[in-house]
């Protein structure tokens, strides 16, 4: 306390200012002790629960603040209720649907791959394939890995020095655009579209060490079973890895296109008369003559001709 007064006296302050400064120091030092018994939440920081139906003294008794009768005095108004008129979700027709199993792919343009090679962040040995695992390791795919990688052509917003010019680059990803495939192959490289199942197959590709450490083996790569996937990964235009494989040959019937396999053409329904005419048309000439002769011998019968 004596040291504080000596420090204040050394400052260039008037006597009144020195007294005020000393009072502030002493009150500040004892403030924390006196406030311990008066601690409470800040004003309006807490809200009490609204308890209704607890008698007239609370102000929310009897009708609980809802008033007399009416729609709002009953249960709550249903969601999307529009007063009885035709709701908007029934008023207009709906088109299409939402693909819940649609793949969310990370997009990687070719000029980004070229830029990574130029600055030395991506180095590949001769014959090494640029896989999705490699893209994630070097940072070509930032953030969390989604369901796969889509290779895009050059982004025109980037400088021309970033244009893809790497020779003989081998890339493996979920899919690529047609322009990207043309650009890769024009520079002597190749692209392959490969399928990875959601879950185990995708995880085994990105974390093979985990399976080897925990289980001692890698799970076998699964084949696509959905029609959309089989068509995509068996297409030569999209550079699918199943193009021309025995697996696709077992599924797609001979002579059927990959896009239309499994869809049996419905037989045209014909009338009884058309069926009879087709039968006659398939008969031989002698059989047709017999049919014509039999038809010519027909005549109208009378009741008197019938032996009843």
C-alpha positions as CSV (number, residue, x, y, z in Angstrom):
1,X,0.0,0.0,0.0
2,X,2.9,2.4,0.8
3,X,4.5,1.5,-2.5
4,X,1.3,2.4,-4.4
5,X,1.1,5.8,-2.7
6,X,4.8,6.5,-3.5
7,X,4.2,5.5,-7.1
8,X,1.3,7.9,-7.4
9,X,3.2,10.7,-5.8
10,X,6.0,10.4,-8.4
11,X,3.5,10.9,-11.3
12,X,3.0,14.5,-12.5
13,X,-0.6,14.8,-11.1
14,X,-2.4,17.4,-9.1
15,X,-3.3,16.6,-5.5
16,X,-6.9,16.1,-6.5
17,X,-5.9,13.7,-9.3
18,X,-3.6,11.8,-6.9
19,X,-6.4,11.4,-4.4
20,X,-8.8,10.2,-7.2
21,X,-6.2,7.7,-8.5
22,X,-5.5,6.3,-5.0
23,X,-9.2,5.8,-4.4
24,X,-9.6,3.9,-7.7
25,X,-6.7,1.7,-6.9
26,X,-7.9,0.8,-3.5
27,X,-11.6,0.3,-4.6
28,X,-10.5,-1.8,-7.5
29,X,-8.4,-4.1,-5.2
30,X,-11.4,-4.8,-2.9
31,X,-14.1,-4.9,-5.6
32,X,-13.6,-8.6,-6.4
33,X,-14.1,-9.6,-2.8
34,X,-17.3,-7.6,-2.2
35,X,-18.9,-8.7,-5.5
36,X,-18.7,-12.5,-4.8
37,X,-22.0,-12.4,-2.8
38,X,-23.8,-10.4,-5.5
39,X,-22.9,-12.4,-8.6
40,X,-26.0,-13.0,-10.9
41,X,-26.7,-13.4,-14.6
42,X,-26.9,-10.3,-16.7
43,X,-30.2,-8.6,-17.2
44,X,-32.5,-10.2,-19.8
45,X,-30.0,-13.1,-20.4
46,X,-32.4,-15.7,-19.0
47,X,-36.1,-16.3,-19.9
48,X,-38.5,-18.1,-17.6
49,X,-40.5,-20.9,-19.1
50,X,-44.1,-19.9,-20.0
51,X,-46.3,-22.1,-17.8
52,X,-49.9,-22.1,-18.9
53,X,-53.1,-23.5,-17.4
54,X,-52.0,-22.8,-13.8
55,X,-54.8,-20.6,-12.5
56,X,-56.0,-17.1,-13.1
57,X,-53.3,-15.5,-11.0
58,X,-50.6,-16.3,-13.5
59,X,-52.4,-14.5,-16.4
60,X,-52.3,-17.7,-18.5
61,X,-55.1,-19.7,-16.8
62,X,-58.3,-21.1,-18.2
63,X,-57.8,-20.7,-22.0
64,X,-54.0,-20.4,-21.6
65,X,-53.8,-17.2,-23.5
66,X,-55.5,-18.6,-26.6
67,X,-58.7,-16.7,-26.3
68,X,-62.3,-18.0,-27.0
69,X,-62.8,-20.5,-29.8
70,X,-61.4,-20.1,-33.3
71,X,-58.8,-22.0,-35.3
72,X,-55.9,-20.7,-33.2
73,X,-57.7,-21.7,-29.9
74,X,-57.7,-25.3,-31.0
75,X,-54.6,-27.4,-32.0
76,X,-51.9,-25.9,-34.1
77,X,-52.5,-25.1,-37.8
78,X,-51.0,-27.8,-40.0
79,X,-47.9,-27.0,-41.9
80,X,-48.5,-25.8,-45.5
81,X,-52.2,-25.3,-44.7
82,X,-53.5,-22.5,-47.0
83,X,-57.0,-21.9,-45.6
84,X,-58.7,-24.6,-47.6
85,X,-57.7,-23.6,-51.1
86,X,-55.7,-26.1,-53.2
87,X,-52.2,-26.1,-51.7
88,X,-49.3,-25.2,-54.0
89,X,-47.8,-28.7,-53.8
90,X,-51.0,-30.1,-55.4
91,X,-51.7,-27.2,-57.7
92,X,-48.9,-27.6,-60.2
93,X,-47.6,-30.8,-61.9
94,X,-44.2,-32.1,-60.9
95,X,-41.5,-33.2,-63.3
96,X,-38.5,-35.4,-62.7
97,X,-37.1,-36.5,-59.4
98,X,-34.1,-36.1,-57.1
99,X,-31.4,-38.7,-57.5
100,X,-30.6,-39.6,-53.9
101,X,-27.7,-41.8,-55.0
102,X,-26.1,-39.3,-57.3
103,X,-22.3,-39.1,-56.9
104,X,-20.8,-35.9,-55.6
105,X,-17.4,-35.6,-57.4
106,X,-14.4,-33.4,-56.8
107,X,-13.6,-31.6,-60.0
108,X,-9.9,-31.3,-61.0
109,X,-9.1,-29.4,-64.2
110,X,-6.1,-30.4,-66.3
111,X,-4.4,-27.1,-66.1
112,X,-4.3,-27.5,-62.3
113,X,-2.5,-30.8,-62.8
114,X,-0.1,-29.0,-65.1
115,X,0.5,-26.2,-62.6
116,X,1.3,-28.8,-59.8
117,X,3.8,-30.4,-62.1
118,X,5.4,-27.1,-63.0
119,X,5.9,-26.0,-59.4
120,X,7.2,-29.5,-58.4
121,X,4.3,-30.5,-56.1
122,X,3.4,-33.5,-58.4
123,X,6.2,-35.8,-59.5
124,X,5.4,-39.1,-61.2
125,X,7.8,-42.0,-62.0
126,X,7.8,-43.4,-65.5
127,X,4.7,-45.5,-66.0
128,X,3.2,-44.4,-62.7
129,X,-0.6,-43.8,-62.8
130,X,-2.1,-40.6,-61.3
131,X,-4.8,-42.1,-59.1
132,X,-7.3,-40.4,-56.9
133,X,-5.2,-41.4,-53.9
134,X,-2.2,-39.6,-55.4
135,X,-4.3,-36.5,-56.1
136,X,-5.4,-36.3,-52.5
137,X,-1.9,-36.8,-51.2
138,X,-0.3,-34.0,-53.3
139,X,-3.2,-31.6,-52.7
140,X,-4.9,-31.6,-56.1
141,X,-8.1,-32.4,-54.2
142,X,-8.5,-30.0,-51.3
143,X,-10.9,-30.5,-48.5
144,X,-12.7,-33.7,-47.9
145,X,-12.8,-36.4,-50.6
146,X,-16.3,-36.9,-51.8
147,X,-17.5,-39.8,-53.9
148,X,-14.8,-39.6,-56.6
149,X,-12.9,-37.3,-58.9
150,X,-14.0,-35.8,-62.3
151,X,-11.3,-34.7,-64.6
152,X,-12.2,-31.5,-66.5
153,X,-10.5,-29.8,-69.5
154,X,-8.5,-26.6,-69.2
155,X,-10.1,-23.8,-67.2
156,X,-10.1,-20.8,-69.5
157,X,-9.9,-18.4,-66.6
158,X,-6.3,-19.5,-65.8
159,X,-3.2,-18.1,-67.5
160,X,-2.1,-19.8,-70.8
161,X,1.1,-21.0,-69.1
162,X,-1.1,-23.4,-67.1
163,X,-2.4,-25.2,-70.2
164,X,-2.0,-28.9,-70.1
165,X,1.1,-30.0,-72.1
166,X,2.4,-33.0,-70.1
167,X,3.4,-35.9,-72.4
168,X,2.4,-39.5,-71.7
169,X,0.5,-38.8,-68.5
170,X,-1.6,-41.8,-67.2
171,X,-4.7,-40.8,-65.2
172,X,-7.2,-42.9,-63.4
173,X,-10.4,-41.3,-61.9
174,X,-14.1,-41.7,-61.7
175,X,-14.9,-40.0,-65.0
176,X,-13.7,-37.3,-67.3
177,X,-15.2,-35.0,-69.9
178,X,-14.8,-35.8,-73.6
179,X,-12.6,-32.7,-74.1
180,X,-10.4,-33.7,-71.2
181,X,-10.0,-37.2,-72.7
182,X,-9.1,-35.7,-76.1
183,X,-6.5,-33.4,-74.6
184,X,-4.9,-36.2,-72.5
185,X,-4.6,-38.5,-75.5
186,X,-3.4,-35.7,-77.8
187,X,-0.4,-35.4,-75.6
188,X,0.4,-39.1,-75.7
189,X,-1.3,-40.0,-72.4
190,X,-4.3,-42.2,-71.5
191,X,-7.3,-42.0,-69.2
192,X,-9.2,-44.8,-67.5
193,X,-12.6,-44.5,-65.8
194,X,-12.7,-46.9,-62.9
195,X,-15.5,-47.8,-60.5
196,X,-15.1,-47.9,-56.7
197,X,-18.0,-49.0,-54.5
198,X,-19.1,-46.6,-51.8
199,X,-17.7,-47.5,-48.5
200,X,-15.2,-50.4,-48.5
201,X,-14.0,-50.1,-52.1
202,X,-13.4,-46.4,-51.9
203,X,-11.8,-46.6,-48.5
204,X,-9.5,-49.5,-49.5
205,X,-8.3,-47.4,-52.5
206,X,-7.4,-44.4,-50.3
207,X,-6.3,-46.3,-47.1
208,X,-4.8,-49.6,-48.1
209,X,-2.4,-49.5,-45.1
210,X,-5.4,-49.6,-42.7
211,X,-6.8,-52.8,-44.1
212,X,-3.3,-54.5,-44.2
213,X,-2.7,-53.5,-40.6
214,X,-6.2,-54.4,-39.2
215,X,-7.2,-57.3,-41.4
216,X,-4.0,-58.4,-43.1
217,X,-5.5,-58.3,-46.6
218,X,-7.1,-55.9,-49.1
219,X,-10.8,-56.4,-50.1
220,X,-11.4,-57.5,-53.7
221,X,-12.6,-54.6,-55.9
222,X,-16.3,-54.8,-56.5
223,X,-17.9,-54.6,-59.9
224,X,-20.7,-52.2,-60.7
225,X,-24.2,-53.6,-60.5
226,X,-26.4,-50.6,-61.3
227,X,-27.4,-50.2,-64.9
228,X,-26.2,-46.6,-65.1
229,X,-22.8,-47.7,-63.8
230,X,-22.5,-50.7,-66.1
231,X,-23.3,-48.5,-69.1
232,X,-20.8,-45.9,-68.0
233,X,-17.8,-48.1,-67.2
234,X,-18.3,-50.4,-70.2
235,X,-18.3,-47.5,-72.7
236,X,-15.3,-47.1,-74.9
237,X,-16.1,-43.4,-75.6
238,X,-15.8,-42.7,-71.8
239,X,-12.8,-45.0,-71.5
240,X,-14.4,-47.3,-69.1
241,X,-12.2,-50.1,-67.6
242,X,-14.9,-52.7,-68.3
243,X,-15.1,-52.0,-72.0
244,X,-14.9,-55.4,-73.8
245,X,-14.5,-57.4,-70.6
246,X,-16.1,-60.8,-70.0
247,X,-18.1,-59.3,-67.1
248,X,-20.1,-57.1,-69.4
249,X,-20.5,-59.8,-72.0
250,X,-22.2,-62.0,-69.4
251,X,-24.7,-59.2,-68.6
252,X,-25.5,-57.7,-71.9
253,X,-27.2,-60.1,-74.3
254,X,-25.6,-60.7,-77.8
255,X,-26.6,-58.1,-80.3
256,X,-28.0,-55.7,-77.7
257,X,-26.6,-52.2,-77.1
258,X,-25.1,-51.3,-73.8
259,X,-27.6,-48.6,-73.3
260,X,-30.6,-50.8,-73.9
261,X,-29.7,-54.1,-72.3
262,X,-32.2,-55.6,-70.0
263,X,-35.2,-53.8,-71.6
264,X,-37.3,-56.4,-73.3
265,X,-39.4,-55.1,-76.2
266,X,-43.1,-55.6,-75.6
267,X,-45.0,-57.8,-78.0
268,X,-47.6,-55.9,-80.0
269,X,-51.1,-56.8,-79.0
270,X,-53.2,-57.9,-82.0
271,X,-56.9,-58.5,-82.5
272,X,-58.4,-62.0,-83.1
273,X,-59.0,-61.1,-86.7
274,X,-55.4,-60.2,-87.3
275,X,-54.3,-63.4,-85.6
276,X,-56.5,-65.4,-87.9
277,X,-55.2,-63.6,-91.0
278,X,-51.6,-64.2,-89.9
279,X,-52.4,-67.9,-89.6
280,X,-53.9,-68.0,-93.1
281,X,-50.9,-66.2,-94.5
282,X,-48.6,-68.8,-93.0
283,X,-50.5,-71.7,-94.6
284,X,-49.4,-73.4,-97.8
285,X,-51.2,-72.9,-101.1
286,X,-53.1,-76.1,-101.0
287,X,-54.3,-75.4,-97.4
288,X,-55.3,-71.9,-98.5
289,X,-57.4,-73.4,-101.4
290,X,-59.1,-75.7,-99.0
291,X,-60.0,-72.8,-96.7
292,X,-61.4,-70.8,-99.7
293,X,-63.4,-73.8,-100.9
294,X,-64.8,-74.4,-97.4
295,X,-65.7,-70.8,-97.1
296,X,-67.5,-70.8,-100.6
297,X,-69.6,-73.9,-99.5
298,X,-71.0,-72.0,-96.6
299,X,-74.7,-71.1,-96.9
300,X,-77.4,-69.6,-94.8
301,X,-79.4,-72.1,-92.7
302,X,-83.0,-72.0,-91.9
303,X,-84.8,-73.4,-88.9
304,X,-86.6,-75.9,-91.1
305,X,-83.2,-77.3,-92.2
306,X,-82.3,-78.1,-88.6
307,X,-83.2,-81.5,-87.4
308,X,-84.5,-80.9,-83.9
